[in-house]
Amino acid sequence: MKEFIQAPLPFQGQKRNFLKQFKECLNEFKDKTTFIDLFGGSGLLAHTIKQQRPDARVIFNDYDWFVTRLKNIPTTNKLLAEIRNECVGLKGRGKEAVTDGSRRKIIDIITKYEQQSYVDYITLSASLMFSGKYATNYEDFIKEKFYNKVKMSDYNADGYLEGVEVEHLDYKLLFSLYKHLPNVCFVLDPPYLSTDCTSYKSSWRLKDYLDVLLTLQGTSYFYFTSNKTSIVELCQWLAMHPNLENPLRDAQLREVTVSVNKDSKYRDMMFYRNRQI
Ligand SMILES: C[S@@+](CC[C@H](N)C(=O)[O-])C[C@H]1O[C@@H](n2cnc3c(N)ncnc32)[C@H](O)[C@@H]1O
């Protein structure tokens, strides 16, 4: 089986930079026979586990339906070949925006695929948009400036998910189905708080992020986070105050809305509690 060192299609937040250390640490989980990648994303971690542990049952939770993108790779390759053709001779690869004329022709190609077959907008974003920018639908895509970043070779995912089971469930449901299984290890790589998740289906709030911590109670796991989120600091603080009650319990709330500018508002809050002794 071919080992992939990155996802076969562009995927924001894939763990390719962690693979070496992830594989090393997997060696400490030889007693585990089932691995469940609850936030599978591109499936790169599930793929890596299956490579390393072909004997184990590996479940990839494909919440974003990455498999649809994989299935459509032949169409994506055809679409990109047409765009590549259109970009021949353009200067400033990836640095200068493509000319208006080429941009119109590229939009015509995308429109044809949008109407007649399938467009993988995430792969297209990585091929035509400025670094890190993503659009996930036709309307948003055609508003953007294009840069010629089309990969020179075709995408290929042959064998990528061989032997891996695929589910498409909310992680909480999948976790509840497997949490009592013996010898199971959960892989948790949730969306990061305060990071850009444009290309994912969901938008996460602090509560969602904290809910993930419930799956770490008494389980075997890999849990990914980042120092941008302060979650580790929060866990350490909670451990220092194990009997803490909700500090806002029984408090009343008053709010004022603050306008930053015509598009942006937020709410300032005042909690108050007069506790009778
Ligand atoms: C940081 S990415 C995971 C990246 C993955 N480890 C990789 O290497 O490609 C987080 C993923 O969780 C997915 N997700 C968001 N909400 C979810 C939910 N409620 N249940 C399961 N997955 C969810 C996101 O759509 C995104 O694909």
Ligand as a Chemical Component Dictionary entry (heavy atoms), coordinates in Angstrom:
data_LIG
# 
_chem_comp.id                   LIG 
_chem_comp.type                 NON-POLYMER 
_chem_comp.pdbx_formal_charge   0 
_chem_comp.three_letter_code    LIG 
# 
loop_
_chem_comp_atom.comp_id 
_chem_comp_atom.atom_id 
_chem_comp_atom.alt_atom_id 
_chem_comp_atom.type_symbol 
_chem_comp_atom.charge 
_chem_comp_atom.model_Cartn_x 
_chem_comp_atom.model_Cartn_y 
_chem_comp_atom.model_Cartn_z 
_chem_comp_atom.pdbx_ordinal 
LIG C1  C1  C 0  -8.814  20.089 12.407 1  
LIG S1  S1  S 1  -9.897  19.256 11.307 2  
LIG C2  C2  C 0  -9.307  17.597 11.349 3  
LIG C3  C3  C 0  -8.120  17.407 10.450 4  
LIG C4  C4  C 0  -7.670  15.967 10.329 5  
LIG N1  N1  N 0  -7.076  15.452 11.535 6  
LIG C5  C5  C 0  -6.679  15.818 9.187  7  
LIG O1  O1  O 0  -5.499  15.498 9.421  8  
LIG O2  O2  O -1 -7.096  16.035 8.040  9  
LIG C6  C6  C 0  -11.415 19.149 12.209 10 
LIG C7  C7  C 0  -12.525 18.445 11.461 11 
LIG O3  O3  O 0  -13.651 18.219 12.322 12 
LIG C8  C8  C 0  -14.833 18.359 11.547 13 
LIG N2  N2  N 0  -16.002 18.558 12.417 14 
LIG C9  C9  C 0  -16.604 19.718 12.761 15 
LIG N3  N3  N 0  -17.661 19.484 13.552 16 
LIG C10 C10 C 0  -17.739 18.135 13.727 17 
LIG C11 C11 C 0  -18.626 17.293 14.449 18 
LIG N4  N4  N 0  -19.633 17.802 15.151 19 
LIG N5  N5  N 0  -18.419 15.961 14.421 20 
LIG C12 C12 C 0  -17.380 15.451 13.689 21 
LIG N6  N6  N 0  -16.506 16.203 12.986 22 
LIG C13 C13 C 0  -16.679 17.540 13.002 23 
LIG C14 C14 C 0  -14.488 19.561 10.696 24 
LIG O4  O4  O 0  -15.396 19.694 9.642  25 
LIG C15 C15 C 0  -13.068 19.234 10.270 26 
LIG O5  O5  O 0  -13.047 18.377 9.166  27 
# 
loop_
_chem_comp_bond.comp_id 
_chem_comp_bond.atom_id_1 
_chem_comp_bond.atom_id_2 
_chem_comp_bond.value_order 
_chem_comp_bond.pdbx_ordinal 
LIG C1  S1  SING 1  
LIG S1  C2  SING 2  
LIG S1  C6  SING 3  
LIG C2  C3  SING 4  
LIG C3  C4  SING 5  
LIG C4  N1  SING 6  
LIG C4  C5  SING 7  
LIG C5  O1  DOUB 8  
LIG C5  O2  SING 9  
LIG C6  C7  SING 10 
LIG C7  O3  SING 11 
LIG C7  C15 SING 12 
LIG O3  C8  SING 13 
LIG C8  N2  SING 14 
LIG C8  C14 SING 15 
LIG N2  C9  SING 16 
LIG N2  C13 SING 17 
LIG C9  N3  DOUB 18 
LIG N3  C10 SING 19 
LIG C10 C11 SING 20 
LIG C10 C13 DOUB 21 
LIG C11 N4  SING 22 
LIG C11 N5  DOUB 23 
LIG N5  C12 SING 24 
LIG C12 N6  DOUB 25 
LIG N6  C13 SING 26 
LIG C14 O4  SING 27 
LIG C14 C15 SING 28 
LIG C15 O5  SING 29 
# 
